[in-house]
Amino acid sequence: MELIDFASNDKKAPIDEVDALARAYFDARGLTVNLPADVVGDLVTANVHEGRMDTAQEWLEKFEERCSVDGKQPTAAPYAAFLNAAKDLDPYNTAAFETILDRMKIEGVVPDIHVFNALITAHCIRKHYAAAFAVYRILIEKPSMYPTPNDITYKTLVRATKCVSLQRASRSRRLKPPSNMVPVRQLYHDMLKCHIKQTSGRISKSSDIISPSILQFSLRTFLDIRDYAGAIIVLNSMDMLGYRPNIETYFLVLKHFLERMKTELGRKYPENEQYWTKVILKMGTEGAMNSPGSRKAQPSIGPQTVAFLMRLGEPRRLARDISEDDPQNMSDISQSSTSNTYKYPSSTSRFRLPRSYRVPTMRMLLGKELVLPSIRFSTVPLVRIIRKALMASLITKVKPEDSDQSQEDVLVSIMTSAKRDMVPSLPEGTEGIYSRPEPDKRKWSSSRAVHVFPNGTDKLKRGSG
């Protein structure tokens, strides 16, 4: 068995040789030897990738015979392997999919999530989005009968929804969104709900539904469709789910806004028009960048712009007190606000930020300093940047005279709506995703504890909380 695995995976031997070796091994031992589902799946995958569909089905027959002799029900793994390989080889070969599904029905094989994922992915590749979401509806509406969606399910569907939402007008006929298409916010809601169910309400526990890649992908999607409120909800939920951003998360957010600024700065707008980049620049230090409204100026997107965006993510008390005597010199934010070399003005030296408030330096953000993927940073600066981006979008769309509410009230209403759409209700007694956890007082120093224990820090010194 190890020899077959070695030949097919490690040595990359021709599939016909591997197939002949496997047949000789199992034929020599007949029905006395076990036929593992994972080995059959590997053989099926290799044969399908080479276009040997009939040979792959012969291995499924052998597997079914072995299960029949043992009095066991065939598992779905080899069939899922066939469907996934067929999807990679030719997703438009619907006959191959129908053949395997009919075979599973005859044998009474219960499909697992990998089977459903293969079908959903194949439908999405064919741009049959209605069929893909119909399969998803089955999983969600009948959870007791079918497996729970995993991160691959949601990544595939989020990508499909994004593709339909961001279609560009062209001469070719645009795809009409299917009536059963699930919005991205609802998909995120369903994903969290499935995670909560699988972890019995312990949302910080791991599951096969929530992963760093799906959170990163969700954040990218909300940014791409410019649903900044949704992006904030994703970042806020990261902490509660036990994940923290790495340097790639910062790259993702900054790249989105840099590209949007570059695009808008390259366009011509009426002198008095309020557009997003013009508004966002006014939220920072005045004069820190060339005014995009000036036809004579040639604004550039570079390190100074990255520093400008990171400044928007600084806590108010620091942004207020950091010297702005020389607005062209952005070196005061070229370091992380928690870096040992970060220079605070004397007025802010008495402040101490939480230890969890770790921000990448400008050298890290510009790729001049290696950052290990395992190093995690705070979500706070990213949330602050995106919140200001949301406010800028609001200013460009809603005029004060057209609304009875203040801009702050409208912003609160938008965030409340996003939370309602994306965050499911939790079982009683569990912590809310959107709320912040209580700090661990045992990690605080005695000097800081005086703010929590004004009557003395004896308990803290003894290690009791």
N, C-alpha and C positions, 0 to 999 in steps of 0.2 A: 504493500500500500504506500509506504514511504517512497519506494522507487518510482511509482507512477506520479506521485506528487512532485518529486524531484525532476523527473523528465519533462513534465508539462510546465512547471513554473520556473525552476532554477536554471535548467539547461536550455529552455526554450526549444525543445526538440520539435521536429515537424509533427503535426497533429496526427497524420496517418500512422507514424511510428508509435506515438503514445497510445493511440487507439488500439493498435495491434497488440501492444504490450499489455494493456488493460484487459482486452478480450482473452488473451492467452492465460492470464492470471486467474480470471474469474471462471473461464470455461474449464480449466484444469481442476478447480475445486468444486465446481458445480454449485449446488444449493447449500453446501455446508459452510460456506464463507459468508460473512456479513457484507452487505453492499451499502456503505455509508451514503447518506443523502448529500453530504458536502462533496464527496469524491465524484458522485454522479453529476452533481451540479457543475463541477470543474470540467468534466469531460463534455457535458452538454454545451457549456459556454464556448469551449475551444472549438468544437465542431461547428456550431452555428456561426461563429466568427469567420470560419473558413468556407461558409456556404454549404456545409454538409448537413442539411436539415434532416434528411432521412436517417443518417447515422445518429444524429442527436436524439431522434425519436426512438431509435432502437435501444438506446441506453435508458430512456424513460420506460420502455417496455420491460427491460430487465429489472429495473427498480420496482416496477409494479408487481412483477412475478415474485420477486424476493419478499416484498411486503405481504403478498397473498399467502405465501408459504408460512411466514411467521405469524399470520393472523393479525397483522397490523394495518392501520390505515396509512396510505402514503402521505408523507408530509409535502408541504407546498414548495420547499426550497428548490428542488430540481426544476420544477415548472417555472418558478420565478426566474431562475437562471436562464432558462430558454427565452422567456419573454424579454428579459433585459438585454440579452445578446441580440435577439431579433430586432429590438428597438434601436440598438446601436448600428446594426448592419443595414437595415432597411425599414424604417418606421412606417413606410407606406405599404408594406407587405401585410395587409390586413388578413389575408388568408392564413398566414402562419399563426397569427394571434388567435383567430377563431378556432383553428385546429387544436391548439393547446388548451384553450378554454373549454372546448367540447370534451376533450380528453379528461380534464379535471372534473367536469360535471359527471361523466360516466363513472369515474373511479371514486367519486364522492370525496374529492380532496377539498379541504377547507382552505380558501385563499388566505395568505398572510398579507401584511402591509406591503411587502416587496412586490407582490403580484399587482396590487392596486397602484403602487407607485409606477410600475412599468407601464400600465395602461394609461395612467394620467399623463406621464411624460410623452408617450407615443402620440396621444391625442393633441398635446400642446405643440409638439414638433410639426404635426400636420396642420396646425392652426384650427383644429376642431375644438375650440375652447368650450363650447356648449357641452360636448361629450365629456370633456375633462372635468368640468364642474359638476356634471351629473354623477360621475363616479364619486366625487368628493362628497356630494350630498348624501349618498348612500352611507358613507362612513360616519357622517355627523348625525344623521337623523336616526340611525339604527346602531347605536354604540354597543348594545348588548349582543348583537349578532355579528358584527364585523370588527376588525382590529382598529386600534387607535392610530390616527395619523402620526407620522414622525416628522423630524426636521426636513427630510427630503421632500415629503409631501407638501409642506408649506413653502419651502423654497421654490419648488416647481410652480405652484399656483400663484405665489406672489410675483414671480417673474412673468407669468402669463398675464396677470392683471396689469402689471407695469407696462408690458408691451402694448396692450390694447389701449391703455390710458395715454401713452406717449406717442401714438401714431402721428406721423407727420403728413400734412396734406401734400399729395403728389398726384400725378396723372393716373397712377394705378388706383384701383378701387380700394377704398379703405374698408377694413373689417368693421362690421357693426358689432358693438359689444353684445354678447349673448345676454338674454334676459335673466339667466340664472347665474351670471358672473358675481362672485363674492368680492366686495370691496376690500382693499388692503387692510383697512382698520378692522373689519369684521374677521378677516383671516388671522390677524394678530390676536384679537379677542379669543377666537376659537383655539388658537395655539396655546395661549396662557391657560385657558379653561381645561384643555386636555392635560397640560402639565400639572395643574393643581389636582386634578382627579388622580393622575398616576402617582403623585407623591403624597396623596392623602392630605393635602393642604399645607404640607411642609415645602413651601415654595423655593427655599434655598437648596433643597436636595436636587441631585442630578437626575435626569431622565433622558430618554432617547428622543424627546420632543424639542427641548430647548438645548441649544448648543451655541458656542461663541460665533460660529459661522452664520447661523440663521439670524442671530441678533444683529450681527454686522450687516448682513444682507438686508434685513428689514430697515435698519437705519439708513442705508444707502437708498433704498426704494422711496422712503418717505421724503428724503432730501430731493431725489430726482423728480418726484411729482410735486415738489414744493409744498408738501404738507408738513410745515415746520412744527405745528402742534403735535402731530403724530410722532415726529422725530424726538421731541422732548419726552414724550411718554415712554418711548423705547429706552432712552438714556436713563430716565428715572427708574424704570423697571429693572435695569441691569443690576443695580446695587442689591435690590431685594432678591434677585434670582441667583446671587452669588457670583456675579461676573463683574469685572472692571475693564474699562477700555485699555487697550495697548496702544503703541505708537501708530499702528495702522488705522485705528479708529480716529485719531487726531488727523492723520493724513486725509482720511476720507472726508471728514467734515470741512477741513480747510480747503481741500481741492475743490469741493462743490462751490464754496463761496468765491474762491479765487476765479474759477471759470465763469461764474455768473457775472462777477465784477468786470472781468476782461471782456466778456461779450457785450455788456451794456455800455462800457466805456468806449467801445469801438463804434457805437451807433450815434446817430445825430438825433438829439431831442430838442424840442422847443425850449427856449431860454428859461421859461418859468415852469416847465413841467416837472412834477415831482415823480421821479422814478426811483426804483429800489436802491441802486448803488448810490445815488445822490443823497438819499435819506440816511443810509447806513453810515456814510462818511461823516455826516453831521453829528452822529451819535458819539464819535470819538473825539480825539483832540483836534480842534480847529487848526487848520494849516498843516496838519501832519502829512497830508498828501495834496497833490495838485487838485484843484477843484475840477470834477468831471464836467461841470457845466461850462467851463471855459473852452471856447473853440481853439484858442491859441495854445493852450497847454496840451502836452502829450503825456498823459499819465501812463505809468508803467506798472506792471504787476510783478512784484519780486519780493525779496526778503522784507522790505519795509512794509509791504502789504500784509505779510504773514504776521509781523510784529503788531501791526495795527489791529488785526482780527483778534490776536491773543490778548491785546489790551482790553478789548471789549469783554473778555471773559474774566477779567480781574474782579475780585470783590470790591464793592463800592468804596469801602474805607481805604483800600489801597489806591484805587484809581483816583480817589479824591485828593489824596495826600502826596502821591508821587509827583515830583517836580516836573513842570511842563515849560520850564524857562526856554528850552531850545527844542521846539516841536520837530525839527528836522532830525534831531539826534534821538533815535529810538533805543539807544543802548540800555536804558533803564529797564526795558522789558525783554532784553535779549537773553536773560536768564530766567529760570523758573523762580516763582515767588517763594519757593521752599528750598531753593538751592543754597548751599553754604556760601556761595560767592555772590548771591543776590544782594544788592546794596539798597537798603531802605533809607529814606530820609529820616532825620531824627524824629520827626513827628509821628512816624509809624513804627519806630523800632520797639515800642512797648507792646505792640500787638503780636499775638502768636496764633497762627492758623492751626486748625486741626491736623493731626499727623497724617490723616488719610488724604489731606489736600496735597497731592503730589502732581506736579505739572511738568511736562517735558520742556527742556530748555530750547532756545532758538537753534543751537547747534544740532540738537536732535531733530528738530522739525525741518531743518534745511539739509539733512542727510550728511552732516559733517561729523557726526558722532554716532558710533554704533550703539543700537539699543536692542537688547535681547527681547524676543517676543514674550518672554515670561514676565517682563517688567510691566506692572500695571499702574495706571494713573487715575486721577480723580475725574469724575464726570462733570463736576461743577463748572469748570470753564466752558466746556462744550455746551452745557445747558444754557449758560449765560449768553454765549455767542448766538445760539439758535433763537433764544427768546428775543434778542434784539433784532435778529433777522425777521422774526415774525412780526414784531412791532413795526419794522420798516415796511413790510408788506401791507400791514393794516393801514398805515399812514397814506400809502399810495392809492389805496382802494376806497377808503372811507374818509370823507371830509367831515370835520367837526360839526359843521352846520347841518349835515345830513343825518346826524345821529343824536338821539336824546341822551345817550350814555357817553361817559368819558372814554378815552382810548384805553385807559387802564381797566375800566369795567368791561369793555368789549373783549380785551385780552383775557380777562378772567373767565368770561363766558365761553370763549373759544377753547380754552384749556379744559374747562369743565366738561364741555361737549366731547372733546377728544378722550378724556378719561372715561366718560360714560360709554363711549363707543368701543374702547380698546381694552379696558380693564374689567374682567369679570368679577362678580361678587365672590367673596371667599367664604369658606366654611366658618361658622361661628367659632371665635376663639383664636383664629389665625390672624397674622399681622397683615395690614393692607399693603399692597404693592406700592402705592403712590406715597405712602408715609415714610418718613425717615426713621431708622432704628435708633433706639436710645443709645447714647455713647456708653462705652464700658468704663465706668468710673475707676475701676481698678488699674487702668492703664494711665490714669492721670497722675501728674506729679503733685507733690504736697502743696507747692506754690499755687497750682491751678485749683486745687481742691477747696481752697478757702472760698471760692465762689459758689461751691456746691454745699460745703459744710461750714457755714459761717460760724458755727459754735465750736469749731475745733476739728482737727484732722486725726485724732487718735485712732478712730476706727480705720481710717485709710492706712495709717502707718502699720497697723496690726494686720492688714491684708483682708479685713472683712468689709463687706460692702454696704 
